[in-house]
Each structure stands twice: as structure tokens, then as C-alpha cells.
């Protein structure tokens, strides 16, 4: 069972400017993000959640659709863990919410006391087809995947929207016994989780309330690198020849032309905080097809390797070389699974990360 009352407004308006640091200038010129592949094939979603989270940010106010496994408007003393599952490019949050429910069942009693949350980041085409209120957050194409500002009703970053969810979970009036938050995503959602783990601002409430935070990055097409190195044919890192792909180091593939959400930090600062965060990379053992339909085949992605398995291993080795002593991350392979979100997020390793059910060896 899951809870989503019609046009449900999830509690008090959340202010992002108080706890999350400096405000963002609305007059700042936004960098042009690297184009997301497959945008010509963008189609409207079939379903939009009726549950809404009101967000108040320096850029304005808006509402984010999301799915919840229980009502979070009243205190939830039985909740000890929250799992936030991010959908992929299809923006089918309902499908990923269903997968999260199946994963919770598969985890058995280890998943007791878990709240499931599946936010839905809409494209403008979705709100043109479905009769949504004007204050519903929407992005141009897949810009939400890199933390870019929304196209309407206010230029709020998708990362700021995730911050609002985390802030609500850290509210001890609502979740007095919460101990753990896991942010998980597969494919395009895995890309979002990896970038959010880099970009996320420090949240003092998590530390003061002793709430752990971890990230599960499953089968993404690409990763954000911290300098101009990229893998050679043997998977080792070396300076990349920009003549092959001038956009290879633009965000969301590298640290050039960062969106406004990130521009208060240097790449070195972002890397330092990222290496300390608990990130589990999960790659399907059969997700190694360079012609797979949903694979990002743009030149910035191809600069990271020919297919997802190669890109995952190269990126993890890149981080290990740069952080031999302080990397708080691991890479695990799920044998016999290709590019399949349902099987990846219900695998033994994913259950271990999301619910503490068993172990996950790298």
C-alpha cells in the first residue's frame, strides 16, 4: 500500500535559504548545459503523482510531485529509515516506486520502519499534456538530471528539490527516530544520484541528529569527473585530448560550466566532500553493450569509455588513484544482469545498501 491523497500538500513550506547556506542570484547568466541524448524522442509521461511537496526557495515557490509509502504530515515514530528512489529519463516515478516496494518486500523484516519516497521531475511537455497547476515544477527536456534550474514556475534546481526532501526527513518533530537516508537511482536516475552526491551542500541537521546518508548509483551512462583526465583504452586515466570532443569536461560530465547550485564551490572542494560520502556503485555484469538503446553515446560520454561496465570501472579506478586512503566508496557487480532497473534495485547488493539486509562485497 502507498499513500497519495488528491493534491496532498506535504506540510509546512520548507525554506531552503536558512539551512542550506547562501542564496543564488536570479540575475546570473546560466551556463548552457551539454545536450542530453535522446531529447528528440522526449514523450510525455502517462501518470503524474497527486501528492505534492511545497518548496520555498530564494528563486521562488513551487510544488514537486512525489510518491510516498505513508503519510508524512503527522509524526512517524516508527520510521527509522528513508529510501529516496530517483526515476530515469522516462520520468516514470510510479514505476520506480513500485520497484522500491518490491525491494522492500524482498528485504523482509530488515526493511521494517522504512519510508519510501519517489520524487517526480517533470519536463515541460508533461505539463502541456496533463492539466497540472501552474506551480508544478517542470524542466526543459532532461535538464533536471544535472541539477539545472527549472523552467517553471521558478528557476529552482532539481538538487534544491532533493534538499527539501532531506530537510523534511531531518525534522525530528516528524521523524523522531530516523537514523538513515539512502538516495538510490538506476540508469538516468543513477546519473542524478551521482551528481547530487557531488553537489549536495552540507546539511548540519543530519550531523546534529546523527542521521546517516548514503547513495546508491546503479548503471548510469556517465559520471562527473573532477579534472581533465579520462580513461585510456586500458581503463587507466590520462589527460584527455580536447580536440576529440571540446565539450568533454562540461557539466554534467566534468567541472566546466557548473549550474548555479554548484557555483559557490571549487572542483577541489566538491571532490573532497564527495570522496568522504558513502557511495555504492552498482553495475550489471551484462550491462556492457556499446550499442544499448538507452546508452549515452554523446562524445562527452564516449570519452569515459565504450559502455557502462567500462565507464563504471574506469571511474572507480580514477577515484581510487586520487584517494588511496580516504575514499568512502565501493564498486559492486551484479552477475547476469543487464540494463534492468527492476532486477538491479531488487538485487542482493541493492537490498543490502537500501535496507541493511545482508552484505555487499566489492
C-alpha positions in Angstrom: 0.0 0.0 0.0 1.1 3.6 -0.6 -0.3 6.9 0.3 -1.1 9.7 -2.1 -4.2 11.7 -1.3 -5.5 14.0 -4.1 -3.5 17.2 -4.4 -2.0 16.4 -1.0 0.2 19.3 0.3 3.0 17.9 2.4 3.1 20.0 5.5 4.8 23.3 6.1 6.5 25.3 3.3 10.2 24.5 3.5 12.7 27.3 3.4 15.9 26.3 1.5 17.7 29.6 2.2 18.0 29.2 6.0 19.7 25.8 6.4 21.5 25.4 3.1 23.7 28.5 3.0 24.0 31.3 0.5 21.2 32.3 -1.8 21.5 32.2 -5.6 21.4 35.3 -7.7 18.4 35.3 -10.1 20.2 37.6 -12.5 23.1 35.3 -13.0 23.6 34.1 -16.6 23.0 30.4 -16.7 25.6 28.2 -18.5 24.4 26.2 -21.4 24.3 22.5 -20.3 25.6 19.8 -22.6 22.7 18.4 -24.6 21.1 15.3 -23.3 21.0 12.5 -25.8 17.6 11.2 -27.0 15.8 14.6 -26.4 14.2 14.4 -29.9 12.4 11.3 -28.5 11.1 13.0 -25.4 7.5 11.9 -24.7 5.0 13.0 -22.1 4.6 10.8 -19.0 1.5 8.6 -18.6 0.9 9.4 -14.9 1.8 12.3 -12.6 1.5 11.9 -8.8 -1.2 13.8 -6.9 1.0 14.1 -3.8 2.9 17.3 -3.7 5.8 18.8 -1.6 5.6 22.6 -1.4 9.0 24.2 -1.8 10.0 27.7 -0.9 13.4 28.8 -2.3 15.2 32.1 -2.9 14.2 31.7 -6.6 10.5 31.3 -5.8 7.8 28.8 -4.7 6.7 25.6 -6.4 5.4 22.2 -5.8 7.2 18.9 -6.5 5.1 15.7 -7.3 6.2 12.6 -5.5 5.0 9.2 -4.3 5.1 8.2 -0.6 4.6 4.9 1.1 2.9 6.6 4.1 1.5 10.0 5.1 4.4 12.2 6.3 2.3 15.1 7.5 2.0 13.6 11.0 4.8 12.3 13.3 6.1 8.9 12.2 7.8 7.4 15.3 8.1 4.0 13.6 10.2 5.2 10.7 13.9 4.6 11.2 15.0 4.6 7.5 14.0 6.6 4.4 14.8 5.4 0.9 14.5 8.0 -1.9 14.4 6.4 -5.3 15.1 8.5 -8.4 13.5 7.7 -11.7 15.3 7.7 -15.1 14.8 9.8 -18.3 11.3 8.5 -18.8 10.3 10.3 -15.6 8.1 7.3 -14.6 8.3 7.8 -10.9 5.3 5.4 -10.4 7.3 2.5 -12.0 10.3 3.2 -9.7 8.1 3.5 -6.7 6.6 0.1 -7.5 10.1 -1.3 -7.8 11.1 0.2 -4.4 8.0 -1.5 -2.9 9.1 -4.9 -4.3 12.6 -4.3 -3.0 11.2 -3.6 0.5 9.2 -6.8 0.4 12.2 -8.8 -0.8 14.3 -7.4 2.1 11.9 -8.9 4.6 12.0 -7.7 8.2 15.2 -5.8 7.6 13.0 -3.2 5.8 10.6 -2.7 8.7 10.3 1.0 9.6 11.2 2.2 6.1 9.6 5.1 4.3 9.8 5.0 0.5 9.9 8.3 -1.5 9.9 8.6 -5.3 10.1 12.3 -6.5 8.9 13.1 -10.0 10.9 15.6 -12.0 8.7 16.6 -14.9 9.5 18.0 -18.3 7.5 21.0 -19.7 6.0 18.6 -22.2 4.4 16.7 -19.4 2.5 19.7 -18.0 1.4 20.7 -21.5 -0.3 17.3 -21.9 -1.6 16.9 -18.4 -3.8 19.6 -16.7 -1.4 20.5 -13.9 -1.5 23.5 -11.6 0.8 26.4 -12.7 3.0 26.0 -9.6 4.1 22.4 -10.6 7.9 22.2 -11.1 8.9 21.4 -14.6 12.2 21.4 -16.6 13.2 21.9 -20.2 13.8 18.4 -21.5 16.1 16.4 -19.2 17.8 19.4 -17.6 16.7 18.2 -14.2 19.2 15.4 -14.5 22.1 17.7 -14.0 20.7 20.0 -11.3 19.8 22.7 -13.8 17.1 25.3 -12.8 13.5 24.5 -13.6 11.8 26.2 -16.5 8.8 27.0 -14.3 7.3 28.2 -12.2 10.6 29.4 -10.7 14.2 28.5 -11.6 14.6 26.0 -8.7 17.3 23.4 -9.1 16.3 19.7 -9.0 19.0 19.4 -6.4 17.3 22.0 -4.3 14.1 19.9 -4.6 16.0 16.9 -3.2 17.4 19.1 -0.4 13.8 19.9 0.5 13.0 16.2 0.9 16.1 15.6 3.0 15.3 18.6 5.2 11.8 17.3 5.8 13.2 13.9 6.8 15.7 15.6 9.2 12.8 17.3 11.1 12.7 15.5 14.4 9.1 16.7 15.0 8.0 14.4 12.2 10.7 11.7 12.3 11.9 11.4 15.9 13.7 8.1 15.3 15.0 8.3 11.8 18.6 7.0 11.6 19.3 6.6 7.9 18.6 8.1 4.5 19.5 6.3 1.3 19.3 8.1 -2.1 19.1 5.5 -4.9 18.8 5.6 -8.7 19.2 3.4 -11.8 20.3 4.5 -15.3 19.3 8.2 -15.7 18.3 8.2 -12.0 21.8 6.8 -11.2 23.3 9.8 -13.0 21.2 12.1 -10.9 22.2 10.4 -7.7 25.9 10.6 -8.6 25.8 14.3 -9.4 23.7 15.0 -6.3 26.2 13.2 -4.2 28.8 15.6 -5.6 26.7 18.8 -5.4 24.8 18.3 -2.2 25.5 21.0 0.3 26.4 20.1 3.9 23.3 19.7 6.0 24.1 20.4 9.7 20.8 18.8 10.8 21.9 15.4 9.5 25.1 15.5 11.6 23.5 17.0 14.7 20.7 14.4 14.7 23.0 11.5 13.9 21.3 10.6 10.6 23.5 8.8 8.2 23.3 9.5 4.4 24.3 7.1 1.6 24.0 6.9 -2.1 23.3 4.0 -4.5 24.4 4.7 -8.1 23.2 1.9 -10.4 24.1 1.5 -14.1 24.5 5.2 -15.1 25.6 6.1 -18.6 28.2 8.6 -17.3 29.9 10.2 -14.3 31.1 13.7 -13.4 35.0 13.8 -13.4 36.9 16.3 -11.3 39.7 17.2 -13.8 40.6 16.8 -17.5 41.7 13.2 -17.2 39.7 10.4 -18.9 40.3 6.7 -19.3 42.7 5.3 -21.9 41.8 2.1 -23.8 43.2 0.1 -20.8 41.0 1.9 -18.4 43.8 3.9 -16.7 43.4 7.7 -16.5 45.4 10.2 -18.6 45.0 13.8 -19.8 42.2 13.8 -22.5 42.7 15.4 -25.9 40.0 18.0 -26.0 40.3 18.2 -29.8 38.4 14.9 -29.9 35.5 16.4 -28.0 35.6 20.0 -26.9 32.6 19.6 -24.6 34.1 16.6 -22.8 34.6 18.5 -19.5 31.4 20.4 -19.4 28.9 19.7 -16.6 27.4 17.0 -16.1 30.5 15.1 -17.4 33.1 17.4 -15.8 33.5 20.6 -13.8 33.2 23.2 -16.5 30.1 25.5 -16.7 28.6 24.3 -13.4 25.0 25.2 -12.8 24.1 27.9 -10.2 23.5 25.3 -7.5 27.2 24.3 -7.5 29.0 27.6 -8.4 29.8 28.5 -4.8 32.4 25.7 -4.6 35.6 24.9 -6.5 36.0 21.5 -8.1 38.6 20.6 -5.4 36.1 21.3 -2.7 33.4 19.3 -4.4 35.8 16.4 -4.9 36.9 16.4 -1.2 33.4 16.3 0.1 32.4 13.7 -2.5 35.2 11.3 -1.6 34.0 11.3 2.0 30.4 10.5 1.2 29.2 6.9 1.3 28.6 6.0 -2.3 27.9 2.5 -3.6 28.3 2.0 -7.4 26.3 -1.0 -8.7 26.8 -2.2 -12.3 25.1 -5.1 -14.0 27.5 -7.8 -15.1 25.9 -7.8 -18.5 25.5 -4.1 -18.9 28.4 -3.9 -21.4 26.7 -3.4 -24.8 28.1 -0.3 -26.5 25.0 -0.3 -28.8 22.4 -0.5 -25.9 19.5 1.7 -26.9 19.5 3.9 -23.7 23.2 4.3 -23.5 24.5 7.9 -23.7 26.5 7.9 -26.9 27.4 11.6 -27.0 31.1 12.4 -27.3 31.5 13.6 -23.6 30.1 10.2 -22.5 32.2 8.2 -25.1 35.2 9.9 -23.6 34.6 7.9 -20.5 34.5 4.6 -22.2 32.6 2.5 -24.8 29.9 1.1 -22.5 28.5 1.2 -18.9 30.7 -1.5 -17.4 33.9 0.0 -18.8 32.8 3.5 -17.7 32.0 2.3 -14.1 35.2 0.5 -13.6 37.3 3.3 -15.1 35.6 6.0 -12.9 36.1 3.9 -9.8 39.7 3.3 -10.5 40.1 7.0 -11.2 38.8 7.8 -7.7 40.9 5.1 -6.1 44.0 6.6 -7.6 43.2 10.1 -6.4 42.0 9.0 -3.0 44.0 5.9 -2.0 43.4 6.5 1.8 40.1 8.4 2.1 37.7 7.1 -0.4 34.5 6.1 1.4 33.0 4.2 -1.7 32.8 0.8 -3.3 32.0 -0.8 -6.7 30.0 -4.0 -6.9 28.9 -6.1 -9.9 25.6 -7.8 -10.1 26.3 -11.0 -12.2 24.0 -11.9 -15.1 22.0 -8.6 -15.1 22.0 -6.1 -17.9 20.4 -2.7 -18.1 17.3 -3.6 -16.0 16.2 -1.3 -13.2 13.9 -3.8 -11.6 16.5 -6.5 -11.3 19.3 -4.1 -10.2 17.3 -2.4 -7.4 16.0 -5.8 -6.1 19.4 -7.5 -6.3 21.0 -8.7 -3.1 23.6 -5.9 -3.1 20.9 -3.2 -3.6 18.9 -4.6 -0.7 22.0 -4.5 1.4 22.6 -0.9 0.6 19.0 0.3 0.9 17.8 -1.8 3.8 20.8 -3.2 5.6 19.7 -6.7 4.5 22.8 -8.9 4.3 26.2 -7.7 3.0 27.5 -6.4 -0.3 31.1 -7.4 -1.1 33.1 -5.3 -3.6 
